Amino acid sequence: MVPSLGIPEDCLDFSFELIRGMTPAEALFEHRLNRLFAALSAQPRQGLRSAIVACGLSASRNVVGRFEQAFGIDMSLFLLTCRRAAEDRELPRHRPEEQALILGH
């Protein structure tokens, strides 16, 4: 029983699953996987294990497998892509003048 609501916890769990199509625990895990995706995208050089733990996940092989299943990309490839994108963002942006882009000038 959730005292402040006066509703049994099972009833809340059932209603949540009925509406969302997943249990509260599954929704929380999904939310944490999304946080991991965002954290690794923003800071790809951080350690994978520390990022996993910082997002409230267990540092087990299951997390990497579930991440790969959820996002459809191998974790090592995802990290490599994120690291390359971070390197690209650090490069100075040299943008030629508009006239230099027109052939024949």
CYANA upper distance limits for C-alpha pairs under 8 A (distance plus 0.5 A):
  1 MET  CA      6 GLY  CA      6.83
  1 MET  CA      7 ILE  CA      6.02
  1 MET  CA      8 PRO  CA      4.41
  1 MET  CA      9 GLU  CA      5.88
  2 VAL  CA      6 GLY  CA      6.07
  2 VAL  CA      7 ILE  CA      6.00
  2 VAL  CA      8 PRO  CA      6.33
  2 VAL  CA      9 GLU  CA      6.46
  3 PRO  CA      7 ILE  CA      7.79
  7 ILE  CA     11 CYS  CA      7.35
  7 ILE  CA     12 LEU  CA      7.71
  8 PRO  CA     12 LEU  CA      7.22
  9 GLU  CA     13 ASP  CA      6.69
 10 ASP  CA     14 PHE  CA      6.49
 11 CYS  CA     15 SER  CA      6.59
 12 LEU  CA     16 PHE  CA      6.53
 13 ASP  CA     17 GLU  CA      6.66
 13 ASP  CA     23 THR  CA      7.07
 13 ASP  CA     24 PRO  CA      7.07
 14 PHE  CA     18 LEU  CA      6.55
 14 PHE  CA     23 THR  CA      8.26
 15 SER  CA     19 ILE  CA      6.65
 16 PHE  CA     20 ARG  CA      6.31
 16 PHE  CA     21 GLY  CA      8.11
 16 PHE  CA     22 MET  CA      7.84
 16 PHE  CA     23 THR  CA      7.07
 16 PHE  CA     24 PRO  CA      7.22
 17 GLU  CA     21 GLY  CA      5.35
 17 GLU  CA     22 MET  CA      5.15
 17 GLU  CA     23 THR  CA      5.31
 17 GLU  CA     24 PRO  CA      7.58
 18 LEU  CA     22 MET  CA      8.01
 22 MET  CA     26 GLU  CA      6.40
 22 MET  CA     27 ALA  CA      6.84
 23 THR  CA     27 ALA  CA      6.74
 24 PRO  CA     28 LEU  CA      6.62
 25 ALA  CA     29 PHE  CA      6.70
 26 GLU  CA     30 GLU  CA      6.63
 27 ALA  CA     31 HIS  CA      6.61
 28 LEU  CA     32 ARG  CA      6.70
 29 PHE  CA     33 LEU  CA      6.70
 29 PHE  CA     57 LEU  CA      8.24
 30 GLU  CA     34 ASN  CA      6.75
 31 HIS  CA     35 ARG  CA      6.80
 32 ARG  CA     36 LEU  CA      6.69
 32 ARG  CA     55 CYS  CA      6.21
 32 ARG  CA     56 GLY  CA      7.06
 32 ARG  CA     57 LEU  CA      7.32
 33 LEU  CA     37 PHE  CA      6.73
 33 LEU  CA     55 CYS  CA      8.21
 33 LEU  CA     67 PHE  CA      6.92
 34 ASN  CA     38 ALA  CA      6.77
 35 ARG  CA     39 ALA  CA      6.48
 35 ARG  CA     55 CYS  CA      6.69
 36 LEU  CA     40 LEU  CA      6.53
 36 LEU  CA     51 ALA  CA      7.11
 36 LEU  CA     52 ILE  CA      6.85
 36 LEU  CA     55 CYS  CA      6.42
 37 PHE  CA     41 SER  CA      6.56
 38 ALA  CA     42 ALA  CA      6.59
 39 ALA  CA     43 GLN  CA      6.46
 39 ALA  CA     44 PRO  CA      8.08
 39 ALA  CA     51 ALA  CA      7.48
 40 LEU  CA     44 PRO  CA      5.12
 40 LEU  CA     45 ARG  CA      8.29
 40 LEU  CA     46 GLN  CA      7.88
 40 LEU  CA     48 LEU  CA      8.36
 40 LEU  CA     51 ALA  CA      7.68
 40 LEU  CA     79 LEU  CA      7.71
 40 LEU  CA     82 CYS  CA      7.82
 41 SER  CA     79 LEU  CA      8.41
 41 SER  CA     82 CYS  CA      6.06
 44 PRO  CA     79 LEU  CA      6.69
 44 PRO  CA     82 CYS  CA      6.21
 44 PRO  CA     83 ARG  CA      5.87
 44 PRO  CA     86 ALA  CA      7.96
 45 ARG  CA     83 ARG  CA      7.20
 46 GLN  CA     50 SER  CA      7.86
 46 GLN  CA     51 ALA  CA      7.35
 47 GLY  CA     51 ALA  CA      6.72
 48 LEU  CA     52 ILE  CA      6.62
 49 ARG  CA     53 VAL  CA      6.79
 49 ARG  CA     59 ALA  CA      6.46
 50 SER  CA     54 ALA  CA      6.46
 51 ALA  CA     55 CYS  CA      6.75
 52 ILE  CA     56 GLY  CA      7.26
 52 ILE  CA     57 LEU  CA      5.92
 52 ILE  CA     58 SER  CA      7.33
 52 ILE  CA     59 ALA  CA      6.58
 53 VAL  CA     57 LEU  CA      5.67
 53 VAL  CA     58 SER  CA      6.59
 53 VAL  CA     59 ALA  CA      6.70
 57 LEU  CA     63 VAL  CA      7.83
 58 SER  CA     63 VAL  CA      7.50
 59 ALA  CA     63 VAL  CA      7.39
 60 SER  CA     64 VAL  CA      7.97
 61 ARG  CA     65 GLY  CA      6.91
 62 ASN  CA     66 ARG  CA      6.54
 63 VAL  CA     67 PHE  CA      6.48
 64 VAL  CA     68 GLU  CA      6.64
 64 VAL  CA     75 MET  CA      7.19
 65 GLY  CA     69 GLN  CA      6.63
 66 ARG  CA     70 ALA  CA      6.44
 67 PHE  CA     71 PHE  CA      6.58
 67 PHE  CA     72 GLY  CA      8.42
 67 PHE  CA     75 MET  CA      7.98
 68 GLU  CA     72 GLY  CA      5.74
 68 GLU  CA     73 ILE  CA      5.61
 68 GLU  CA     74 ASP  CA      5.89
 68 GLU  CA     75 MET  CA      6.67
 69 GLN  CA     73 ILE  CA      7.87
 73 ILE  CA     77 LEU  CA      7.44
 73 ILE  CA     78 PHE  CA      6.81
 74 ASP  CA     78 PHE  CA      6.60
 75 MET  CA     79 LEU  CA      6.64
 76 SER  CA     80 LEU  CA      6.63
 77 LEU  CA     81 THR  CA      6.57
 78 PHE  CA     82 CYS  CA      6.64
 79 LEU  CA     83 ARG  CA      6.52
 80 LEU  CA     84 ARG  CA      6.66
 81 THR  CA     85 ALA  CA      6.63
 82 CYS  CA     86 ALA  CA      6.65
 83 ARG  CA     87 GLU  CA      6.75
 84 ARG  CA     88 ASP  CA      6.68
 85 ALA  CA     89 ARG  CA      6.71
 86 ALA  CA     90 GLU  CA      6.91
 87 GLU  CA     91 LEU  CA      7.15
 96 PRO  CA    100 ALA  CA      6.71
 96 PRO  CA    101 LEU  CA      7.65
 97 GLU  CA    101 LEU  CA      7.57
 98 GLU  CA    102 ILE  CA      7.76
 99 GLN  CA    105 HIS  CA      7.76
100 ALA  CA    105 HIS  CA      7.67
